[in-house]
Amino acid sequence: MALSLEELKQQRAQIQQHLDWLDRKIQESARREDAASREDAASREDAAIKAEATRVAASKEGVKPNIPSIEPDPNAPTYKANTQSEVLRAKVGCLALFIVGTVLFLFVMFVLPYLL
């Protein structure tokens, strides 16, 4: 599987061509992204200036700016805060479940084998 010197030089030349092609593509992509980011920044700046001008004009006229607001749904369920009794009840339930699980585990590991 020994490669001759000529084959190695040929492979090196092909790799160099590929690297040159990659460098050109990277530069083209960077130029495109820079141009796009400049245009995007300019359009965002223009939109911000227009929004600010609209807000200032509306405030001068005494009119509320047209800002969308979300009104709460009157049919939505309401939730009350947990009271201390509910929290205590949950703690007791968790402790009881832990104790039952531990007893069941110990029964299965140590008592059940002797019953079989």
BELHUSUL-V187802 format. One record per backbone hydrogen bond with DSSP energy under -0.5 kcal/mol. CO is the residue of the C=O (numbers start at 1). NH is the residue of the N-H. E is the energy in kcal/mol with one decimal. If there is no record, write none. Layout:
co = [CO;CO]
nh = [NH;NH]
e = [E;E]
//
This chain:
co = [4;5;6;7;8;9;10;11;12;13;14;15;16;17;18;19;20;21;22;23;24;25;26;27;28;29;30;31;32;33;34;35;36;37;38;39;40;41;42;43;44;45;46;47;48;49;50;51;52;53;54;55;56;57;58;58;65;66;69;73;83;84;85;86;87;88;89;90;91;92;93;94;95;96;97;98;99;100;101;102;103;104;105;106;106;107;107;111;111;112;112]
nh = [8;9;10;11;12;13;14;15;16;17;18;19;20;21;22;23;24;25;26;27;28;29;30;31;32;33;34;35;36;37;38;39;40;41;42;43;44;45;46;47;48;49;50;51;52;53;54;55;56;57;58;59;60;61;62;63;67;68;71;76;87;88;89;90;91;92;93;94;95;96;97;98;99;100;101;102;103;104;105;106;107;108;109;110;111;111;112;114;115;115;116]
e = [-2.1;-2.2;-2.1;-2.4;-2.3;-2.2;-2.1;-2.4;-2.3;-2.2;-2.2;-2.5;-2.3;-2.3;-2.5;-2.4;-2.1;-2.3;-2.5;-2.3;-2.3;-2.4;-2.4;-2.3;-2.3;-2.6;-2.4;-2.3;-2.5;-2.8;-2.2;-2.2;-2.6;-2.6;-2.2;-2.4;-2.4;-2.3;-2.5;-2.3;-2.2;-2.4;-2.5;-2.4;-2.5;-2.5;-2.4;-2.4;-2.7;-2.6;-2.4;-2.2;-2.0;-1.6;-0.6;-2.0;-2.0;-0.6;-0.7;-1.4;-1.9;-2.5;-2.4;-2.1;-2.2;-2.4;-2.2;-2.3;-2.4;-2.6;-2.3;-2.3;-2.4;-2.6;-2.4;-2.4;-2.6;-2.4;-2.3;-2.6;-2.4;-2.4;-2.3;-2.7;-0.6;-1.5;-2.7;-0.8;-1.1;-0.6;-1.2]
//
